[in-house]
Amino acid sequence: MKKTLIALASVAALGAAHADVTLYGVLDAGYGTSSANMSNDVNNPSNANIYPATGTPYLNSVAGRTTGAANGLLQPSRWGLKGTENIGNGLTGMFTLESGLNIWGGNNPNDHALLAGNTASTGAGDSSLNGQMFDREASVGIKGDFGQIQAGFQLNLLGEAIGVLDPVNGGYITPMGTYGGLTGMGSSYTGRQSNSIKYKYTYGTSTLAAFYGASNVSGNSGAGAQIGFSAISDITPTIKTVVAYGKMNDNVAFGSGSVAPLSSTSAAVASGSLNGVAIPALGATYYNSTEIHLGGVYQATPALKVSGGYINIVQSNPSNVAADVSVTANLGVPIAGNALNTSPYSSNLTTKVGYLGAKYDVTENDHATLAYYQRSFDAYTKGYNSGSSVVAVTGSGSLTPYAANTQNVWVFVYDHDLSKKTDVYFAANFSKFDSNGVAQQTCASTAATATNQPAACSAAAQNAGVNANGQNGTLSQWGNLAGMSISYFGVGLRMKF
């Protein structure tokens, strides 16, 4: 008996010396129909797709309804491990390892694969990177009376603000979760930052936080660096306010691009021709960006919660062009030199998002959410990229003026709890684009040549403001989506563990 008690005590002591580890996750499988195009690629099923086009400006759309799988309409599917350990002296060690999950394909979402393959008009943004094992978070930290500090690959403070403020919690049914870049200051890929340190300190009912993401470019401490600050305060037991700020030098938005291998024949090599099957690659646009996010949450009654906010994003040309063009790959996927742009803006691009929504508990197990989002671009002038080589990016070209445009989005969700961990839901959104600006136009005479110079157009067309791609007039940022509406309806099953 005594030996048994000693053995049990030894096991308990060993257990106490190890971190407490929790396996957790969300599995959210949706299926819906959209009046615009949807991705059915098993690497990354579609989201609700309120931005149904590739590139900026949005010039492409698909007529007719398409139906297919959707991954994470209410919450992005993910799994993770997190743990804590009491290390004495009032200190606690902690870690988080979290990976995005494509429930329909049983794999990690791989949005870089879609982009490089020129098919990504509906990918899932932040949590969809090429082959990362833990593509949502990989961090380790320590906390005590001084606050808490975490280091690694992690969500920035703007992303945390969206999780608190968005009426639908940042799921892919809303503009806060889809390809809007609202955590990444204009890029869907920089809301989570590698080489980052996050610090938080709670004082009374307020939590102050700071975020720093170090440069990812060797020899240049400023290129690709990100900073952020936030304050979340419980003003009263029913009112919470959130203020968050982020700034990033040399932010990057990835798009489609391709490179082709040199032909194996000496004659082709000598002539400089490129033949063979194109190698999938990314396009990359670099810029500086800042974002301010203000908002609040009001628990009006035990059954009614109201939340809303305002986001302002300003994008300008990058600070470190030489460092930007030296980056030739991202997470193992090459960046095509002829799809690289380091001068995207002649005048700054300002994007604004205002939103307001309410969640009402109809019964203990039934919940209805209604939210409105207004996303708008201020008028700006687009810069230029010759599209022929990295060197030519800084060469001469023409500018393109864009009119101010607005997109209005309404979202409705009805959610029924089957248990504390499992629910079924109906989700819908409706988008309406304004009709400012004119659609794409070509030169009045000869089409632009491969050199992309406006000299190929007539003098009259040039005087009308024809740009390097043969467009004229003040264009709509939404291209031929101006004045159009888009609707999406879906159902889904979600399980948390």
C-alpha positions in Angstrom: 0.0 0.0 0.0 2.8 2.4 0.9 4.6 1.6 -2.4 1.4 2.3 -4.3 1.0 5.7 -2.6 4.6 6.6 -3.3 4.2 5.6 -7.0 1.0 7.7 -7.3 2.7 10.7 -5.7 5.6 10.4 -8.1 3.3 10.4 -11.1 1.4 13.4 -9.7 4.7 15.2 -9.2 5.8 14.5 -12.8 2.5 15.7 -14.1 2.7 18.9 -12.2 6.2 19.6 -13.7 4.8 19.6 -17.2 2.7 22.2 -19.0 -1.0 21.7 -19.2 -1.8 21.3 -22.9 -5.2 21.7 -24.6 -6.2 20.5 -28.0 -8.9 22.9 -29.5 -10.4 23.8 -32.7 -13.4 24.8 -34.9 -14.8 22.8 -37.8 -17.1 25.0 -40.0 -18.3 23.4 -43.2 -20.7 25.5 -45.3 -22.3 25.1 -48.7 -23.8 28.0 -50.7 -24.7 29.6 -53.9 -23.4 32.9 -55.2 -24.4 35.2 -58.1 -20.7 35.6 -58.9 -17.8 33.2 -59.4 -16.7 30.8 -56.7 -13.6 28.7 -56.3 -14.0 25.0 -56.2 -10.3 24.3 -55.8 -9.8 21.6 -53.2 -6.7 23.5 -51.9 -9.0 26.4 -50.8 -12.8 26.3 -51.2 -14.6 29.5 -51.6 -15.6 32.0 -49.0 -18.8 34.0 -49.3 -17.1 35.9 -52.2 -18.3 39.5 -51.9 -15.2 40.5 -54.0 -15.8 38.4 -57.1 -12.8 39.4 -59.2 -9.1 39.2 -59.5 -6.7 42.2 -59.2 -7.2 45.8 -58.5 -9.3 47.4 -59.9 -11.9 44.7 -60.0 -12.6 44.3 -63.7 -13.9 40.7 -63.9 -17.2 39.2 -63.0 -19.1 36.0 -63.9 -22.8 36.1 -64.8 -25.1 33.4 -63.5 -25.1 31.6 -60.2 -22.5 29.1 -59.0 -22.8 26.7 -56.2 -20.2 25.0 -54.1 -18.4 24.3 -50.8 -17.5 27.1 -48.5 -14.9 26.8 -45.7 -15.6 28.8 -42.5 -18.5 31.1 -43.2 -19.0 31.9 -39.5 -15.5 31.0 -38.2 -12.4 30.0 -40.2 -11.9 26.3 -39.6 -8.8 25.6 -37.5 -7.1 23.3 -35.0 -4.5 24.1 -32.4 -2.5 23.3 -29.3 -2.1 25.7 -26.4 -0.4 25.2 -23.1 0.6 26.9 -19.8 3.0 26.0 -17.0 3.4 27.6 -13.6 7.2 28.2 -13.5 7.2 29.9 -10.0 7.7 33.4 -8.7 4.3 34.4 -10.0 5.3 33.6 -13.6 3.4 31.5 -16.1 4.9 30.1 -19.4 2.5 29.7 -22.4 2.5 28.7 -26.0 0.1 28.5 -28.9 0.4 26.4 -32.1 -2.6 26.9 -34.5 -3.2 25.8 -38.0 -5.9 26.7 -40.6 -7.9 23.7 -41.8 -9.7 23.1 -45.0 -12.5 20.7 -43.8 -13.6 20.0 -47.4 -10.2 18.8 -48.6 -8.7 17.6 -45.4 -5.6 19.8 -45.9 -4.2 23.2 -45.0 -5.7 26.0 -47.1 -3.1 26.9 -49.7 -4.0 30.3 -51.1 -0.6 30.8 -52.6 -1.2 27.8 -54.8 -4.4 29.4 -56.1 -2.7 32.8 -56.7 0.3 31.3 -58.4 -2.1 29.2 -60.6 -4.0 32.3 -61.6 -7.3 31.1 -60.1 -7.5 32.8 -56.7 -10.5 35.2 -56.9 -12.1 33.8 -53.7 -9.4 32.6 -51.4 -9.5 33.0 -47.6 -6.7 35.5 -47.0 -4.9 35.6 -43.7 -5.0 31.9 -42.7 -4.2 30.6 -46.2 -0.4 30.4 -46.8 1.7 28.0 -48.7 2.4 24.8 -46.7 3.0 26.3 -43.2 2.3 23.8 -40.6 1.0 26.4 -38.2 -0.3 29.1 -40.5 -2.4 31.0 -37.9 -0.1 31.2 -35.0 3.1 29.8 -33.6 4.1 31.7 -30.5 5.7 31.2 -27.0 5.5 33.6 -24.1 5.5 34.4 -20.4 3.1 36.4 -18.2 3.2 37.8 -14.7 2.6 41.0 -12.8 4.4 42.9 -15.5 1.9 41.8 -18.1 2.4 39.2 -20.8 4.8 39.0 -23.8 4.5 36.6 -26.7 7.0 36.0 -29.6 6.7 34.2 -32.9 4.3 34.2 -35.8 1.0 35.7 -34.6 -2.1 37.8 -35.3 -1.6 41.6 -35.1 -3.7 43.9 -32.9 -5.9 45.0 -35.8 -7.0 41.4 -36.2 -7.7 41.1 -32.5 -9.9 44.3 -32.7 -11.9 42.7 -35.5 -12.5 39.6 -33.4 -14.0 41.8 -30.6 -16.0 44.3 -32.7 -17.3 42.5 -35.8 -21.0 41.6 -35.3 -20.3 38.2 -37.1 -16.9 37.6 -35.4 -14.8 38.0 -38.6 -16.2 34.9 -40.4 -15.9 34.7 -44.2 -19.6 35.7 -44.6 -18.6 39.3 -43.8 -16.2 41.9 -45.4 -14.1 41.6 -42.2 -13.1 38.0 -43.0 -12.9 37.8 -46.8 -10.3 39.3 -49.1 -10.5 42.8 -47.7 -7.1 43.0 -46.1 -8.7 44.6 -43.1 -6.3 43.1 -40.6 -3.3 43.5 -42.9 -3.6 47.2 -43.7 -4.6 46.5 -47.3 -3.1 43.1 -47.7 -4.8 39.8 -46.9 -1.4 38.3 -46.0 0.1 40.6 -43.4 -2.6 40.5 -40.6 -0.3 37.8 -39.2 3.3 38.6 -38.9 6.4 36.5 -38.5 9.4 37.6 -36.3 6.9 39.5 -34.1 6.6 40.4 -30.4 3.3 41.2 -28.7 3.1 42.8 -25.3 -0.1 43.3 -23.2 -0.7 44.9 -19.8 -4.0 45.1 -17.9 -4.7 48.0 -15.7 -8.0 48.0 -14.0 -10.6 47.3 -16.7 -8.3 48.3 -19.6 -5.8 46.3 -21.5 -3.0 48.1 -23.4 -1.0 46.3 -26.0 1.9 46.9 -28.4 3.0 44.9 -31.4 6.3 44.8 -33.4 7.1 42.7 -36.4 10.7 42.8 -37.4 11.9 43.1 -41.0 11.9 40.0 -43.1 14.6 41.5 -45.4 18.2 40.7 -44.6 20.3 43.9 -44.1 17.4 46.3 -44.0 15.7 46.6 -40.6 12.9 48.8 -41.9 11.7 46.9 -44.9 8.6 44.8 -44.1 8.6 46.0 -40.4 5.2 46.3 -38.7 4.2 48.1 -35.5 0.8 48.4 -33.7 -0.9 49.7 -30.6 -4.3 49.1 -29.0 -6.4 49.8 -26.0 -9.5 47.8 -25.0 -11.5 49.2 -22.1 -14.6 48.1 -20.2 -16.1 51.6 -19.7 -19.0 50.1 -17.8 -20.2 46.5 -17.3 -22.1 46.8 -20.5 -20.0 49.0 -22.7 -16.6 48.1 -24.2 -14.4 50.4 -26.4 -11.6 49.4 -28.8 -8.9 51.6 -30.3 -6.2 50.0 -32.6 -3.5 51.3 -34.8 -1.1 49.6 -37.2 1.7 50.7 -39.6 3.7 48.6 -42.0 6.6 49.6 -44.3 6.8 47.7 -47.6 3.5 45.9 -47.1 2.8 43.4 -49.9 -0.3 42.2 -51.7 0.2 39.1 -53.7 -1.6 38.3 -57.0 -1.1 36.0 -59.9 2.1 35.8 -61.9 4.1 33.2 -63.8 7.6 32.5 -64.9 8.8 30.2 -67.7 12.0 28.2 -67.7 14.7 28.7 -70.4 14.4 26.3 -73.3 17.0 23.5 -73.3 18.1 24.4 -76.9 21.1 26.5 -77.2 19.6 28.5 -80.1 16.6 29.5 -77.9 18.9 30.4 -75.0 21.1 32.5 -77.3 18.0 34.4 -78.6 16.8 35.0 -75.1 13.4 33.3 -75.8 11.5 31.7 -73.0 9.7 28.4 -73.8 8.2 25.5 -72.0 5.5 25.1 -69.4 5.1 28.2 -67.2 6.1 27.8 -63.5 3.4 28.9 -61.1 4.5 32.1 -59.4 3.2 35.1 -57.5 2.8 38.7 -58.5 3.6 41.2 -55.8 2.7 44.8 -55.2 4.6 46.7 -52.5 3.4 49.8 -50.6 3.5 51.5 -47.2 0.2 51.3 -45.2 -1.4 52.5 -42.0 -4.7 51.6 -40.4 -6.8 53.0 -37.6 -9.7 50.9 -36.1 -12.2 52.5 -33.7 -15.3 50.8 -32.3 -17.4 49.7 -29.4 -19.7 46.9 -28.0 -22.9 47.6 -26.1 -24.7 44.8 -24.3 -28.1 46.5 -24.4 -30.0 43.7 -22.7 -29.0 40.1 -21.7 -30.3 39.0 -25.1 -29.2 41.9 -27.3 -25.6 42.9 -28.2 -24.9 45.8 -30.5 -21.4 46.5 -32.0 -19.9 48.7 -34.6 -16.8 50.6 -35.7 -14.8 52.5 -38.3 -11.7 51.5 -40.2 -9.4 53.8 -42.1 -6.6 52.4 -44.3 -4.1 54.6 -46.2 -1.7 53.1 -48.8 1.2 54.9 -50.4 4.4 53.9 -52.3 6.9 51.8 -50.4 9.9 53.1 -48.5 12.5 50.5 -49.5 12.2 49.7 -53.2 15.6 48.2 -53.6 14.9 45.8 -50.7 11.5 44.9 -52.1 12.7 43.9 -55.6 15.4 41.7 -53.9 12.7 39.4 -52.5 12.3 36.6 -55.0 10.0 34.2 -53.2 7.5 33.9 -50.5 7.2 30.7 -48.5 8.8 28.8 -51.3 6.7 30.2 -54.1 8.7 32.3 -56.6 7.7 36.0 -57.3 7.7 36.8 -61.0 9.7 39.8 -61.9 7.3 40.8 -64.6 4.5 40.9 -62.1 6.3 43.1 -59.5 5.1 46.6 -58.8 6.8 49.0 -56.5 5.1 52.2 -57.6 1.4 51.5 -57.4 0.2 54.9 -56.3 0.6 58.4 -57.7 -1.6 59.7 -55.0 -2.5 57.8 -51.8 -5.3 55.3 -51.8 -7.6 55.6 -48.7 -10.1 52.8 -47.9 -12.8 53.3 -45.3 -15.1 50.8 -43.7 -18.0 51.7 -41.4 -20.2 49.0 -39.9 -22.9 48.4 -37.4 -24.7 45.2 -36.3 -26.7 43.5 -33.7 -27.0 39.9 -32.3 -30.3 38.9 -30.7 -30.9 35.7 -28.7 -34.3 34.7 -30.0 -34.3 31.8 -27.5 -31.6 30.1 -25.5 -30.6 28.1 -28.5 -31.5 30.4 -31.4 -29.6 33.5 -32.4 -30.1 36.1 -35.2 -27.5 38.5 -36.4 -28.0 41.4 -38.8 -25.1 43.7 -39.8 -24.4 46.5 -42.3 -21.0 47.3 -43.8 -20.0 50.2 -46.0 -16.7 49.9 -47.8 -15.4 52.8 -49.9 -12.4 54.0 -51.8 -11.6 57.7 -52.0 -10.6 59.1 -55.4 -6.9 58.5 -56.1 -4.5 58.2 -59.0 -2.9 54.8 -59.7 0.8 54.6 -60.5 2.3 52.5 -63.2 4.4 49.4 -63.9 5.6 48.6 -67.3 5.1 44.9 -66.7 8.2 44.0 -68.6 11.0 43.7 -66.0 11.9 44.6 -62.5 14.2 47.4 -63.7 11.4 49.0 -65.7 9.2 49.4 -62.7 10.8 52.7 -61.9 10.8 53.9 -65.5 8.4 56.3 -67.2 4.7 55.5 -67.7 1.2 56.9 -67.5 -1.1 57.5 -64.6 -4.7 56.4 -64.1 -7.3 58.5 -62.2 -10.0 56.6 -60.3 -13.3 57.9 -59.0 -14.5 57.5 -55.4 -16.5 54.3 -55.1 -18.6 52.6 -52.4 -19.8 49.1 -51.8 -22.7 48.4 -49.4 -22.9 45.0 -47.8 -25.8 43.5 -45.7 -25.2 40.3 -43.7 -27.8 38.1 -42.0 -27.1 34.9 -39.9 -29.5 32.7 -38.1 -27.8 30.2 -35.9 -29.4 27.2 -34.0 -27.5 25.4 -31.2 -27.8 21.6 -31.3 -25.6 21.5 -28.2 -23.1 23.6 -26.4 -20.5 22.8 -29.0 -22.4 22.1 -32.2 -24.7 24.4 -34.2 -26.3 24.7 -37.7 -26.8 28.0 -39.4 -28.2 29.9 -42.4 -26.0 32.8 -43.7 -26.6 35.3 -46.4 -25.1 38.5 -47.7 -26.0 41.1 -50.3 -23.6 43.6 -51.9 -24.4 46.6 -54.0 -21.7 48.6 -55.8 -22.3 52.3 -56.7 -22.1 53.5 -60.3 -19.4 56.2 -60.0 -16.8 56.4 -62.8 -16.8 54.7 -66.2 -16.0 51.2 -67.2 -12.8 50.1 -69.0 -12.4 51.8 -72.4 -9.8 51.3 -75.2 -8.0 53.7 -77.3 -10.0 55.6 -80.0 -7.7 54.2 -82.7 -4.9 51.6 -82.5 -4.7 49.3 -79.4 -1.8 49.7 -77.1 1.3 47.7 -78.1 3.3 45.3 -76.1 5.4 48.2 -74.8 2.4 49.4 -73.0 3.1 53.0 -74.0 0.3 55.5 -74.8 2.0 56.5 -78.1 0.2 53.6 -79.7 -3.0 55.6 -79.3 -4.2 58.5 -81.3 -3.3 62.0 -80.2 -7.0 62.7 -79.5 -7.2 59.6 -77.3 -4.0 60.6 -75.5 -5.4 64.1 -74.9 -8.5 62.4 -73.3 -6.2 60.9 -70.7 -5.5 57.4 -72.1 -3.3 55.5 -69.7 -0.6 52.9 -70.5 -3.1 50.1 -70.8 -5.3 51.8 -73.3 -7.9 53.1 -70.8 -9.3 56.6 -70.6 -11.5 58.8 -68.5 -12.0 58.6 -64.7 -12.4 54.9 -64.1 -14.4 53.1 -61.5 -12.3 51.2 -58.9 -14.9 48.5 -59.3 -14.4 48.3 -63.1 -17.4 46.7 -64.8 -18.9 45.8 -61.4 -20.0 49.4 -61.0 -23.8 49.5 -60.4 -24.0 45.7 -60.0 -25.3 43.7 -57.0 -24.1 40.3 -55.7 -25.9 37.9 -53.4 -24.8 34.8 -51.5 -26.9 32.2 -49.6 -25.4 29.4 -47.6 -26.0 26.8 -44.9 -23.5 25.2 -42.6 -22.6 23.0 -39.7 -20.1 24.1 -37.1 -18.5 22.1 -34.3 -16.1 23.4 -31.6 -13.8 21.3 -29.5 
